[in-house]
Amino acid sequence: MNTPKRGNLSTPARPTCPNSISKVRVIIRVRPFLPSEIFSRNGNPLSCVSVLDDSSLEVTVRLKDQETSRNECYKLDNFFGQEDYNVNQIFQREVSPLIPGVFHGCNATVFAYGATGSGKTYTMQGSEELPGVMPLAMSSILSMCRSTGSVAEISYYEVYMDRCYDLLELKPKEIAVMDDKDGQIHLKGLARVPVSSMSEFSEAFSCAVQRRKVAHTGLNDVSSRSHGVLVISVSTPSKDGSGDFITGKLNLIDLAGNEDNRRTCNEGIRLQESAKINQSLFALSIVVYALNNNQPRVPYRESKLTRILQDSLGGTSRALMVACLNPGEYQESVHTVSLAARSRHVANFVYSAQRQDTLTDKIDMEAKLQAWLESKGKTKSNQKVGALGSPFISRMPSSVKSSKKVYTWQRSSKAKAVSKQRISDLSER
C-alpha cells in the first residue's frame, strides 16, 4: 500500500474558463425490499414509490401511503427502480458524465441522502459482486489516467459527532476544517494516498471502511454513525507545455441517515450519535432553504457537514444528489424527496481550471448574467443576480461579490485621485 501523504486538501484557486451555471441534479434510487420485509408483508409488499411520467427531461415521482391513500407528487431529474443492478445504471448514466470534467479542473460531488436503512451505503460502496459508485468511479478515473498521463490520489474521512476524522491514517486528534481567503475549505493534515491500480485502491479503501463508525440500531443491523467522504484528486499535465498541472476533485459522500429515535430505541451513545446526525441533516435543509429564498446569509457554518458541502451547494462544483428510498416507508420517503426536490433549484457556478482567474473575469461573468436576466425581463437593472424568481435560484459565490467590492473601491479611489489632480491643475492655472 502506498504511503499516505499529509497536506491540506483544498480546492485549487478558482479559475474561470469556461464558466457555466449548473443546478444540483437530483435523482431517486429505490432499493429492493429485503427478504425480512417481504416475509412480514405476506410475500406481497407494495411500494409507496412510483413514476407517473418519465417521458421528458424530468420525471414525476408519486409517493402513496398504502394505508391512507394519501399521495404526493414531485418533479425530479431521474428515477431508478428496485432492480439489483440499478447502482451500475446510476453510475453509467449520472456519475460517469461528471468524470471527464475532473480532468479539466471541474470539481464534482455525488452524495447519497436518505433515511437510515434506505440503501445509501450500498449505493456508494456496494459489494464485491455489485460494486457501488465509489469503486466504479475509481476504476473509470484510473482508466482515464492511463491515457492522459494523469495522477490520482485518494483521501477518506468521516464526520462523526460533528468532528472530522481521517480514515486512511489514524491520528490522535480530529482533522481541522479551515477556510482560505477565497472561502475554500481545507482539511489540514488529511492523508492523501497515491493510487495507480484498483488493487491499491481496494487495499486502502477496505481498510478505511473498516474504521468507519457503524452500530446496530432498531432499524438497521449495520447503521452508519457518521458521514463518510471519499475524495479522488486528479492532477493532469497541462497541454501548453508549461509543466503545470490541472487539478480536479471528485467528492463521493455517503451521508448518515436521519433517524426517528421513537423507532430506533437508541440510548446512551447511540442516542447522542443520532442527535448529531439529525442536527447536521437539519442544518443541510436550512442551507437549501436559505439558497432557494436568496437569503443574505447562508448558514454553512452551522455544522461540519454543511461546511464540507459548501462548494457543492451554491458553490463552484457540479453536484448530484442520489435520494435513496425504502419502498415500504411512506413518511420517510416524503421527508427525503421533499428536500431533494427543493435541492434541484440550487444553482452552482462551475469553473474549469485552465487558467487562473482575475477580478475582471469574475465581474464580466456577473455582468453577463445580469444582462441576460434583463434581456428576458426577469429583473431590473438594480436587482442582484440570483434574485428570487430568476432562473438561477442561487447566490453569486462570495469571492465574486467580494471581488466586485474590491474592484469598485479601486475604481472609485482612482476616480477620486483623478478628480483631485484636475482640481490641482485648475488651481495652478
Secondary structure as GFF3:
##gff-version 3
##sequence-region A 1 429
A	DSSP	beta_strand	5	9	.	.	.	ID=ss1
A	DSSP	beta_strand	20	23	.	.	.	ID=ss2
A	DSSP	beta_strand	25	30	.	.	.	ID=ss3
A	DSSP	alpha_helix	35	40	.	.	.	ID=ss4
A	DSSP	beta_strand	49	53	.	.	.	ID=ss5
A	DSSP	beta_strand	59	64	.	.	.	ID=ss6
A	DSSP	beta_strand	71	76	.	.	.	ID=ss7
A	DSSP	beta_strand	78	80	.	.	.	ID=ss8
A	DSSP	alpha_helix	86	90	.	.	.	ID=ss9
A	DSSP	pi_helix	91	95	.	.	.	ID=ss10
A	DSSP	three_ten_helix	96	98	.	.	.	ID=ss11
A	DSSP	alpha_helix	99	102	.	.	.	ID=ss12
A	DSSP	beta_strand	108	114	.	.	.	ID=ss13
A	DSSP	alpha_helix	120	125	.	.	.	ID=ss14
A	DSSP	alpha_helix	133	148	.	.	.	ID=ss15
A	DSSP	beta_strand	151	160	.	.	.	ID=ss16
A	DSSP	beta_strand	163	166	.	.	.	ID=ss17
A	DSSP	beta_strand	176	179	.	.	.	ID=ss18
A	DSSP	beta_strand	185	195	.	.	.	ID=ss19
A	DSSP	alpha_helix	198	211	.	.	.	ID=ss20
A	DSSP	beta_strand	214	215	.	.	.	ID=ss21
A	DSSP	beta_strand	223	224	.	.	.	ID=ss22
A	DSSP	beta_strand	227	237	.	.	.	ID=ss23
A	DSSP	beta_strand	245	254	.	.	.	ID=ss24
A	DSSP	alpha_helix	261	264	.	.	.	ID=ss25
A	DSSP	alpha_helix	268	292	.	.	.	ID=ss26
A	DSSP	three_ten_helix	300	302	.	.	.	ID=ss27
A	DSSP	alpha_helix	304	308	.	.	.	ID=ss28
A	DSSP	beta_strand	318	325	.	.	.	ID=ss29
A	DSSP	alpha_helix	330	343	.	.	.	ID=ss30
A	DSSP	beta_strand	347	350	.	.	.	ID=ss31
A	DSSP	alpha_helix	359	375	.	.	.	ID=ss32
A	DSSP	alpha_helix	398	428	.	.	.	ID=ss33
###
